[in-house]
Amino acid sequence: MLFRIIRPALFALDSETGHRLAIRGLAALPRRAPMPVPRGLATTVAGLAFPNPVGVAAGFDKDAEVPDALLDLGFGFTEVGSITPLPQAGNPKPRLFRLVEDQAVINRMGFNNAGGAAALERLRERVGRPGVVGVNIGANKDSADRIADYAVMAKIMAPVASYLCVNISSPNTPGLRALQDESALTGLIDAVIAARAQSGCAALPPIFLKVAPDLEPADIDAIARIALDKQLGALVVSNTTISRPTLRSHHAGETGGLSGAPLRELSTQRLRDFRKATGGAIPLVGVGGIATAEHAWERIRAGASLVQLY
């Protein structure tokens, strides 16, 4: 009801301004008791207790400004980020486009965020509070060693993260998706695991891996093998797509990752593919094009243990 009231005002603003106002509004809300846990929805994934399986995907709370406000609204978990070691402005504006006719968005944000130090300071303040808050980590665009970036982020964020999500699937950082190749991914995960071990935290957070929907069968099989071999906590399926199904909006030709309704079928199919490739031996998180309870249930039937919205 509230969203229907404020939607016209938000849509009168450019997309990024509307997003920023939403973050500020959440930050201004007074803390309140968490919503009652719905009976029968609690679940345990990767050793973490989730009051319900519906969470907020990375990309909304990029700088870890409002994780507790989102949990207070009743979400079962939230994932902040993507966060890179150094602050970066991201790609030039405009870089976020509403495709209203298609119930979709195209973005080419480029990991814009305030950097690891700023997010770490905020997350340290909430250590000891209840709720699952994952930290989505990425690499700086101009980094000479992207694997080292992920390792640095894993080491500093492990003590404040319920789980670490390694994001190698954004299409908006040139060359990033190449880390999904088998040899590169093996080296990356090994580096992240080693860095996590050096973090000094008593309870090591599980490692999730976020993958793209634009994968060939051989890529899916290779990623599944690595995830199983390295005992990852979960696979997050999927990020935005660079494919362009039939779209009606005049923004359809914009470069970037497509999300929303046109991603739903592709993301669901990739979820099924990873369910088959892993034999159900690793938890899956469904994300992309989920707008209703029916969509969420569709992902759960396809193999997801958790779902994420944005």
WOMONOR-V469963 format. One line per field, one symbol per residue. ss: DSSP state (@ for helix, = for strand, . for the rest). phi: phi as a letter, one per 40 degrees, with the letter a starting at -180 (. if undefined). A space follows every 10 residues. Layout:
ss=???
phi=???
//
This chain:
ss=.@@@@@@@@@ @@..@@@@@@ @@@@@@@@.. .......... ..===..=== ...===.... ......@@@@ @@....==== ===....=.. .....====@ @@.====... ..=..@@@@@ @@@@@..... .======... .....@@@@@ @@@@@@@@@@ ..=====... .....@@@@@ .@@@@@@@@@ @@@@@@@... .....===== =.....@@@@ @@@@@@@@@. ...====... =......... ......==== @@@@@@@@@@ @@@@@@@@.. ..=====... ..@@@@@@@@ @@...====.
phi=.cccccddcc ccccdccccc cccccccccc cacdcdcccg bcabbfgbcb cacbbccchc bcbfcbcccc ccchccaabc hcbbdbdacg ccccabbcbc cbfabbbbcg fcacgccccc cccccbdgcc hcbcbcbbbc dcccaccccc cdcccccdcb bcabbccbbc cbbdgccccc cdcccccccd cccccdcccg ccbcccbbbc bcccbcdccc ccccccdccc fccabbbacc bccbccbbcc cdccciccbg dccdcccccc ccccccccgg cbcbbcahgc bbcccccdcc cchccbbbba
//
